[in-house]
Amino acid sequence: MQAAPAFGKRRPVDRRPVAPPSPAPSTSQNDSVEDLPDAPSEITSRRPLPFVTFGLIVVLGLIYWVELSFAVQAEGNFSPGMHALVAFGGLNGSLVLQSGEWWRVFTAPLLHGNLSHILGNTLALLFAGWILERVIGHAWFAALFVLGALGGAAGSLAANAPNVLSVGASGAIMALLAAALVCSFIFESVQLRRRMQKVSLRFLIPSLAPALLPLGVGAGIDYGAHVGGALAGAAMGFVLGEIWPEASATPKGERFAVAIAVAGLLAAILSGFFVMQHYPDYASQPALLMPESEVPGSLQEGSPRSADLVGRYPQDPRAHFYRAVFFLERKDLPDAERELRAALTQEQLFGLDNPPGLKSSLNMMLAIVLVYEGRMPEAKAMAGFACAPQGRELHELRAMLEEKGVCV
């Protein structure tokens, strides 16, 4: 058994008396955990169900239904599309910090980009809330969700480029899981401590490791929000451990927690009014990115359609990517270079990485064009980080660059 950290005192699971157990033979320190009293069963049977968790899941589900029902340009496959997410209040550095649309900080954590996104977040929220809410109480659980959402938004704004759009409750959920992990060390029950740690680490490790270790960053995942929410939750878990009376079933300061939760609710409602006020303006703007239903399934499909795609979506980097392929097939290197540079410019504008590896593919293709044009120094500078192994989809391009001496 690991030693508890040197802060606070270990708290009992519940302050209400428990009937003394019947006499049993003494056990050694090497006895298994299964021989200890089942403290998690005690706490879940003594305390009410996690109604705040259930309520949050219902609210997130209703908001997702609204996204799909009133999407500006739905992409199919239960995705409202980027155009709709911007209109509904997705988090974007330029819109928040430059345009002053602060309300996006409160709306973005309630939005989700597709069905798998919301299902994954609600599953993690259910796991976190099922045990944590029944340990710290409804008020502090709701307050942690609010503070975690703000911490996630702050982390997203700090870590991402101003052009990146971010949505999802993952920052708030990371806060709940991190708080559960920190709070787990203050309980006497080995069973409860291990269960809280197991649930927390099951989600925290895959959600934070790519951002904290040199493992690469997956496409479409806002690790800035994950880290920001986790840091906020860990800090609040430490605070709860310090203010938790030894004989109390829940941390003190519930009125303060209720105030935080109510303030977060009012801020979300007020932000919703701002969304309705600005929605017509954003909805009336022409679509900048092609919907998912129109994205070619392969290079062979995209090349002959590239002229039409560039004409209809001139600011979508994928359209320029397919147009560059069209020119490369005809060995028109200058026009291919022009389209690839246009695609890279638009990719930086939108922060788009769909399909995964788009930026690396653009860099590699442009490097190949520069090699064939005899501009080797520029080719090496352009390839840059794209030469590092990043997946099977770039293997052939990387092999060509290695053969030409660009990637060494």
C-alpha positions in Angstrom: 0.0 0.0 0.0 1.3 3.4 -0.9 1.8 6.0 1.8 -0.6 8.9 1.8 0.9 12.4 1.0 1.8 14.7 3.8 -1.1 17.0 3.6 -4.3 17.0 5.7 -5.4 14.0 7.7 -7.1 10.9 6.5 -10.8 11.1 6.7 -13.4 8.4 7.4 -15.8 7.5 4.7 -18.8 8.6 6.7 -19.4 10.3 10.0 -22.4 8.2 10.9 -21.7 5.3 13.2 -21.3 1.8 11.8 -22.2 -1.3 13.7 -19.1 -3.0 15.0 -18.1 -6.0 13.0 -18.2 -9.5 14.5 -15.0 -10.7 16.0 -12.6 -12.2 13.4 -9.2 -13.7 13.5 -6.3 -11.2 13.3 -4.8 -10.7 9.9 -1.3 -9.8 8.7 -0.2 -6.9 6.6 0.0 -9.2 3.6 -3.8 -10.0 3.6 -5.5 -9.2 0.3 -7.7 -6.2 -0.3 -10.7 -8.5 -0.7 -10.5 -9.3 3.1 -11.0 -5.7 4.1 -14.5 -4.1 4.7 -16.1 -3.0 1.5 -16.1 0.7 2.2 -17.3 1.7 -1.3 -20.4 -0.4 -0.9 -21.1 1.4 2.4 -20.8 4.8 1.0 -22.9 4.2 -2.1 -25.6 2.6 -0.1 -25.7 5.4 2.5 -25.7 8.4 0.2 -28.1 9.6 -2.5 -27.6 8.9 -6.1 -25.4 11.4 -8.1 -28.2 13.6 -9.3 -26.0 16.4 -10.4 -24.1 14.0 -12.6 -27.3 12.7 -14.2 -28.6 16.3 -14.6 -25.4 17.3 -16.4 -25.6 14.4 -18.7 -29.2 15.2 -19.6 -28.3 18.9 -20.2 -25.3 18.0 -22.4 -27.5 15.6 -24.4 -30.2 18.3 -24.9 -27.7 20.9 -26.0 -26.2 18.4 -28.5 -29.7 17.7 -29.8 -30.2 21.5 -30.3 -26.8 21.6 -32.2 -28.0 18.9 -34.6 -31.5 20.3 -35.0 -30.4 23.9 -35.7 -27.1 23.4 -37.4 -26.2 25.9 -40.0 -24.7 23.3 -42.3 -24.9 19.9 -40.8 -22.1 17.5 -42.0 -24.1 14.3 -41.5 -23.0 11.4 -39.2 -24.4 13.3 -36.3 -22.0 16.2 -36.6 -23.3 19.8 -36.6 -20.2 21.0 -38.5 -17.6 23.6 -37.7 -19.8 26.5 -39.1 -22.5 25.6 -36.6 -20.1 25.2 -33.7 -18.7 28.7 -34.3 -22.3 30.0 -34.3 -23.3 28.1 -31.2 -20.3 29.5 -29.2 -17.3 27.3 -29.7 -14.1 28.6 -28.1 -11.7 30.5 -30.4 -8.8 32.7 -29.3 -9.4 35.3 -31.9 -13.1 35.6 -31.2 -12.6 35.7 -27.4 -9.5 37.8 -27.0 -9.7 40.1 -30.1 -13.5 40.3 -30.7 -14.4 40.3 -27.0 -16.8 37.4 -27.2 -16.1 36.3 -23.6 -19.3 34.3 -23.4 -17.7 31.5 -25.5 -15.7 30.5 -22.4 -19.0 29.4 -20.8 -20.7 28.0 -23.9 -17.9 25.9 -25.4 -17.7 23.4 -22.5 -21.4 22.5 -23.2 -21.0 21.8 -26.9 -19.8 18.7 -28.7 -18.6 18.1 -32.2 -20.0 14.6 -33.0 -21.7 11.6 -31.5 -18.5 9.8 -30.4 -17.3 13.0 -28.7 -20.4 13.4 -26.5 -20.7 9.7 -25.8 -17.0 9.5 -24.7 -17.4 12.6 -22.4 -20.7 11.4 -20.9 -19.2 8.0 -20.1 -16.2 9.6 -18.4 -18.6 12.0 -16.6 -20.7 9.1 -15.4 -17.7 7.2 -14.1 -16.3 10.3 -12.3 -19.6 11.4 -10.8 -20.8 8.0 -9.7 -18.3 7.9 -6.9 -16.9 11.5 -6.5 -20.3 13.2 -6.1 -21.4 10.7 -3.5 -18.1 11.4 -1.6 -17.9 15.2 -1.7 -21.6 16.0 -2.1 -23.7 17.6 -4.7 -22.7 21.2 -4.1 -18.9 20.7 -4.3 -19.3 18.4 -7.3 -21.2 21.0 -9.2 -18.7 23.7 -8.2 -15.8 21.5 -9.4 -17.5 21.1 -12.8 -17.8 24.9 -13.1 -14.2 25.5 -12.1 -12.9 22.7 -14.2 -14.7 24.1 -17.3 -13.1 27.5 -16.7 -9.7 25.9 -16.2 -10.1 23.9 -19.4 -11.1 27.0 -21.3 -8.1 28.9 -19.9 -5.8 26.0 -20.9 -7.2 25.8 -24.3 -6.7 29.6 -24.9 -3.2 29.4 -23.6 -2.1 26.3 -25.5 -3.8 26.7 -28.9 -3.3 29.0 -31.8 -5.8 31.9 -32.0 -7.5 30.2 -35.0 -8.3 26.9 -33.4 -11.9 26.1 -32.5 -12.5 24.0 -29.4 -15.6 22.5 -27.9 -16.4 19.9 -25.2 -16.8 19.2 -21.5 -13.5 17.4 -21.3 -11.8 20.1 -19.3 -14.5 20.0 -16.6 -14.4 16.2 -16.6 -10.6 16.2 -16.2 -11.0 18.4 -13.2 -13.4 16.0 -11.6 -11.1 13.1 -12.2 -8.0 14.9 -11.0 -9.9 16.1 -7.9 -11.0 12.5 -7.2 -7.4 11.3 -7.5 -6.1 13.9 -5.1 -8.9 13.4 -2.6 -8.5 9.6 -2.6 -5.4 9.9 -0.4 -7.3 11.3 2.5 -9.5 8.4 3.2 -8.8 5.5 5.6 -10.5 2.9 3.5 -8.1 1.2 1.2 -11.0 0.0 -0.9 -12.4 3.5 -1.5 -8.9 4.9 -2.1 -8.1 2.4 -4.7 -11.4 2.6 -6.4 -11.2 6.4 -6.8 -7.6 6.1 -8.1 -8.5 3.3 -10.5 -11.4 5.3 -12.0 -9.4 8.5 -12.2 -6.2 7.1 -13.7 -8.2 5.0 -16.3 -9.2 8.3 -17.9 -6.5 10.7 -16.9 -3.5 8.8 -18.3 -4.7 8.5 -21.9 -6.1 12.0 -21.8 -3.0 13.7 -20.5 0.0 11.5 -21.5 0.2 12.7 -25.1 0.5 16.3 -23.9 2.9 15.7 -21.1 5.2 13.1 -22.8 6.9 13.0 -26.2 4.2 10.8 -27.7 2.8 13.1 -30.2 -0.5 14.8 -30.2 -3.6 13.3 -31.7 -5.6 15.1 -34.3 -8.7 17.0 -33.1 -7.9 16.7 -29.4 -7.6 19.8 -27.3 -4.9 18.7 -24.8 -4.6 22.3 -23.6 -8.1 22.0 -22.2 -7.3 18.6 -20.7 -4.2 19.9 -18.9 -6.0 23.1 -17.8 -8.9 21.3 -16.3 -6.7 18.7 -14.6 -4.6 21.3 -13.0 -7.7 23.2 -11.7 -9.2 19.9 -10.4 -6.0 18.8 -8.7 -5.7 22.2 -7.0 -9.3 22.0 -5.8 -8.8 18.5 -4.6 -5.9 19.7 -2.4 -8.1 22.5 -1.1 -10.9 20.1 -0.2 -8.5 17.9 1.6 -7.4 20.8 3.7 -10.8 22.1 4.6 -12.5 18.7 5.2 -13.3 18.3 8.9 -12.1 15.0 10.2 -15.5 14.0 11.6 -17.5 15.3 8.7 -19.0 13.3 5.8 -18.4 16.1 3.3 -16.1 19.1 3.0 -17.2 22.3 4.7 -18.0 25.4 2.7 -21.0 24.0 1.0 -22.6 27.4 0.8 -19.6 28.7 -1.0 -19.7 25.7 -3.4 -23.4 26.4 -4.1 -22.5 30.0 -4.9 -19.9 28.9 -7.4 -22.3 26.5 -9.0 -25.1 29.0 -9.2 -22.7 31.6 -10.6 -21.6 29.2 -13.3 -25.3 28.3 -14.1 -26.2 32.0 -14.5 -23.1 32.7 -16.6 -24.1 29.8 -18.9 -27.7 31.1 -19.2 -26.5 34.6 -19.9 -24.0 33.3 -22.5 -26.9 31.4 -24.1 -28.6 34.8 -24.7 -25.5 36.1 -26.3 -25.4 33.0 -28.6 -29.0 33.7 -29.7 -28.1 37.3 -30.3 -25.1 36.6 -32.5 -26.3 33.4 -34.1 -28.1 35.0 -37.1 -24.9 36.9 -38.0 -22.7 33.8 -37.9 -25.4 31.6 -39.6 -25.7 34.1 -42.5 -22.0 33.9 -43.3 -21.0 31.7 -46.2 -19.5 28.3 -45.4 -15.7 28.4 -45.5 -15.0 24.7 -45.1 -16.5 21.9 -47.1 -19.0 19.7 -45.2 -17.8 16.2 -44.3 -20.2 14.7 -46.9 -18.3 16.5 -49.7 -14.8 15.7 -48.6 -13.3 13.2 -51.2 -12.6 9.8 -49.9 -9.3 9.4 -51.7 -6.7 11.3 -53.8 -8.0 9.6 -56.9 -11.5 11.0 -56.2 -10.3 14.4 -55.1 -8.0 15.2 -58.0 -10.6 15.4 -60.8 -13.0 17.4 -58.5 -10.3 19.8 -57.3 -11.2 22.7 -59.5 -14.8 22.6 -58.4 -13.8 22.3 -54.7 -11.4 25.3 -54.9 -14.0 27.4 -56.6 -16.7 26.6 -54.0 -14.4 26.5 -50.9 -11.4 28.7 -51.7 -10.5 29.0 -48.0 -10.5 25.2 -47.3 -6.9 23.9 -47.2 -8.1 20.5 -48.3 -9.5 21.9 -51.6 -6.0 23.3 -52.4 -4.4 20.0 -51.4 -6.5 18.1 -53.9 -5.8 20.8 -56.5 -2.0 20.4 -55.9 -2.3 16.6 -56.5 -4.1 17.4 -59.8 -1.1 19.5 -60.9 1.5 17.0 -59.7 -0.2 14.3 -61.7 0.5 16.5 -64.8 4.0 17.4 -63.6 3.0 21.1 -63.4 5.4 21.9 -60.5 4.9 25.7 -60.3 1.1 25.4 -60.0 1.4 22.5 -57.6 3.7 24.6 -55.4 1.3 27.5 -55.5 -1.7 25.4 -54.4 0.4 23.7 -51.6 1.5 27.1 -50.2 -2.1 28.3 -50.4 -3.2 25.1 -48.5 -0.6 25.7 -45.8 -1.7 29.3 -45.4 -5.4 28.3 -44.9 -4.4 25.4 -42.6 -2.7 28.0 -40.3 -5.8 30.2 -40.6 -8.2 27.5 -39.4 -6.0 25.2 -37.4 -7.6 22.4 -39.3 -6.1 18.9 -39.2 -8.7 16.9 -41.0 -7.9 14.4 -42.4 -5.3 13.6 -39.7 -1.8 14.5 -40.8 -2.9 17.2 -43.3 -0.2 19.7 -42.3 2.6 17.1 -42.4 1.4 15.8 -45.8 1.4 19.4 -47.2 4.9 20.0 -45.9 6.2 16.8 -47.3 4.5 17.3 -50.7 5.8 20.8 -51.0 9.3 19.6 -50.0 9.1 17.0 -52.8 8.1 19.7 -55.3 11.1 21.9 -54.2 13.4 18.9 -54.6 12.4 18.4 -58.2 12.8 22.1 -58.7 16.4 21.8 -57.5 15.8 23.8 -54.3 17.3 21.4 -51.8 17.9 23.9 -48.8 14.3 25.1 -49.0 13.1 21.5 -49.2 14.9 20.5 -46.0 13.6 23.6 -44.2 10.0 22.9 -45.4 10.1 19.2 -44.4 11.2 20.0 -40.8 9.2 18.1 -38.2 7.3 16.3 -40.8 10.3 14.0 -41.3 9.7 12.5 -37.9 7.7 9.2 -37.8 4.0 10.1 -37.5 2.0 7.3 -38.9 1.5 4.9 -41.8 -0.3 7.4 -44.0 2.9 9.4 -44.5 5.2 6.5 -44.9 5.5 6.7 -48.7 6.1 10.5 -48.7 8.7 10.2 -46.0 10.4 7.4 -48.0 10.7 9.6 -51.0 12.2 12.4 -49.0 14.7 10.0 -47.4 15.7 8.7 -50.9 16.3 12.3 -52.0 18.4 13.1 -48.8 15.8 15.5 -47.3 14.9 13.4 -44.3 18.0 11.9 -42.7 
